[in-house]
Amino acid sequence: MPSSSAARRVVLILLPWLLMLAIWYALRYSGLVNPALVPAPHEVAQRFVSLMGDRLPMDIFMSTQRVFIGVALGTLVAVPVGFCLGWYRGVRVFIDPVINFFRALPPIALIPLVIVYFGIGEIAKTVILFYASFFAGVIVMYEGIAQISPIYVRVARTLGASDLEIFGRVIVPLTVPHILTAVRVALGVAWATLVASELIAAQQGLGALIQNASAFFQLDIIYVGIICIGFIALSMDLLLRAATRRMVAWQDRLA
C-alpha cells in the first residue's frame, strides 16, 4: 500500500510536465505556427547541454547570487518594518499609503534612476532586487501580523509573563510562518524581476543570457534561460516549503 501511494504521488508530480511537453510538441508540429518560432523540446535540451559546457553554470551562479543577496537584504529590512506596521495600528495608518505607492511602481521603471545614482555595477542590480523583495515581503508581513489575535498576548499577561517573555515566547513563534511566507513571496518577485535587473549592463546571468540571445534571435537559448529561471525558483520555493513545514510543525499539533 505505501508503495502504490508513492507511485501515485510520482505520477501526479510528473503528469503536468508530461502534458506540457506533449502540448509543446503538438504546437511545434501542428502547422499552426511557424516551426522556426517554436524550437522543439529536444532541441532546447541539446542547447542546454551545450551551454552547460560553456557559460551556463556561471550565468546560473551569478543570477542566483544576485537574487539571494537582494532577497536576503530586502527580507532583513521588510521583517521589522512589516512587524511594526502590523503590530502598531497608528504606524500602519501613517505609513501604509506610502508603502502601497512604492509597491505599485514596477522595478523596471526605476532602472534609469538606479543607473544615475548607483552606476551599472553589481550594486545597481542588487538595489533593483532589494526594492522588489522589500515591498513584496513587507506587505505579506504586516498583513500576517495584523491578523494575529491579541488573545494570545492577553492570556500570556494573565499568566504573569513579562513583556520580554511575551515577545520571545508568543510573538516570535507566531510571526515565524509569516516571515517564511514573506521570504517565499520575495523570492518569487525577485526571480520575476531578475531579467529587468540584468538590463543594467550585465555580462553574465540568466537575464543577460536571454537578452543576448534575443538580439540574435536564438530562440532555443531564450527557452533555456527561461526554463532555468523557472526551475531554480521552483527549487528554492520547495526548500522553503519544507523548512516551513518543519519550523511550524508545532502549529499542526495544536490544531
C-alpha positions, 0 to 999 in steps of 0.5 A: 500500500505505501508503495502504490501511494508513492507511485501515485504521488510520482505520477501526479508530480510528473503528469503536468510536465508530461502534458506540457511537453506533449502540448509543446510538441503538438504546437511545434508540429501542428502547422499552426505556427511557424516551426522556426518560432517554436524550437522543439523540446529536444532541441532546447535540451541539446542547447542546454547541454551545450551551454552547460559546457560553456557559460551556463553554470556561471550565468546560473551562479551569478543570477542566483547570487544576485537574487539571494543577496537582494532577497536576503537584504530586502527580507532583513529590512521588510521583517521589522518594518512589516512587524511594526506596521502590523503590530502598531495600528497608528504606524500602519495608518501613517505609513501604509499609503506610502508603502502601497505607492512604492509597491505599485511602481514596477522595478523596471521603471526605476532602472534609469534612476538606479543607473544615475545614482548607483552606476551599472555595477553589481550594486545597481542590480542588487538595489533593483532586487532589494526594492522588489523583495522589500515591498513584496515581503513587507506587505505579506508581513504586516498583513500576517501580523495584523491578523494575529489575535491579541488573545494570545498576548492577553492570556500570556499577561494573565499568566504573569509573563513579562513583556520580554517573555511575551515577545520571545515566547508568543510573538516570535513563534507566531510571526515565524510562518509569516516571515517564511511566507514573506521570504517565499513571496520575495523570492518569487518577485525577485526571480520575476524581476531578475531579467529587468535587473540584468538590463543594467549592463550585465555580462553574465546571468540568466537575464543577460543570457536571454537578452543576448540571445534575443538580439540574435534571435536564438530562440532555443537559448531564450527557452533555456534561460527561461526554463532555468529561471523557472526551475531554480525558483521552483527549487528554492520555493520547495526548500522553503516549503519544507523548512516551513513545514518543519519550523511550524510543525508545532502549529499542526499539533495544536490544531 
